[in-house]
Amino acid sequence: MDEDLNKMTRDELVEEVKTLRLGIRKHRDSTGHDLCWFHPDLWNLLPEKYDPNILVPDWPQFMAGCVRFRKSLDEQLPEAPRINDDFIKE
């Protein structure tokens, strides 16, 4: 899967690492409502592209997953500041 790395020069590998780190930092630094988004830009940093024919849960199952994710934030980051902002995507 990662055979392309064997063909890269040291300078190309360094650039690849910088690109991957930038993508990871962008994802890591998302906050608020941005935590809940589809992330094809991050996935497209890999040489193999994601399949756009992904499976999407029905609404009840999807919302249950969102609630579980939010509960996990309470468990893993209990001291994180909370916001009361409504979701508004422009």
C-alpha positions in Angstrom: 0.0 0.0 0.0 2.9 2.4 0.7 5.2 1.4 -2.1 5.3 5.0 -3.3 7.4 5.9 -0.3 10.2 3.7 -1.5 10.4 5.7 -4.7 10.7 9.1 -3.0 13.8 11.0 -2.4 14.6 12.3 1.1 13.4 15.8 0.1 10.1 14.4 -1.3 9.6 12.4 1.9 10.2 15.5 4.0 7.6 17.4 2.0 5.2 14.5 2.3 5.6 14.5 6.1 5.0 18.3 6.2 1.9 17.9 4.1 0.5 15.1 6.4 1.4 17.1 9.5 -0.5 20.1 8.2 -3.6 18.0 7.5 -3.4 16.4 10.9 -3.0 19.8 12.6 -5.9 21.2 10.7 -8.1 18.3 11.8 -6.7 18.4 15.4 -7.4 22.1 15.7 -11.0 21.9 14.7 -13.3 22.9 17.5 -16.9 23.6 18.3 -19.3 22.4 15.6 -16.4 21.7 13.2 -15.7 18.5 15.1 -18.7 16.8 13.5 -17.8 17.1 9.8 -17.0 14.8 6.9 -13.3 15.1 6.3 -12.4 14.1 2.7 -9.6 16.6 2.6 -7.8 14.8 5.4 -8.5 11.4 3.8 -7.3 12.6 0.4 -3.8 13.2 1.9 -3.3 9.4 1.4 -2.2 8.2 -2.1 -5.3 6.0 -2.4 -8.4 8.1 -2.5 -11.5 7.3 -0.4 -14.5 5.7 -2.0 -17.2 8.4 -2.3 -19.8 5.6 -2.1 -19.6 5.5 1.7 -22.3 4.0 3.8 -24.3 6.6 5.7 -26.4 5.6 8.7 -30.1 6.5 8.9 -30.9 9.5 11.0 -31.7 7.7 14.3 -28.5 5.7 14.2 -26.5 8.7 13.1 -27.8 10.9 15.9 -27.2 8.1 18.4 -23.5 8.1 17.2 -23.3 11.9 17.6 -24.6 11.6 21.1 -22.0 8.9 21.9 -19.3 11.0 20.5 -20.4 14.0 22.6 -20.6 11.8 25.7 -17.0 10.6 25.0 -15.8 14.2 25.0 -17.3 14.6 28.5 -15.4 11.5 29.6 -12.1 12.3 27.9 -12.1 16.1 28.2 -14.2 16.9 31.3 -12.5 20.2 31.9 -12.8 21.5 28.3 -14.7 24.8 28.1 -18.2 24.5 26.8 -19.9 26.7 24.2 -23.6 27.4 23.7 -23.3 28.5 20.1 -26.0 27.5 17.6 -24.7 25.7 14.5 -24.5 28.1 11.6 -22.6 27.0 8.5 -22.0 29.6 5.9 
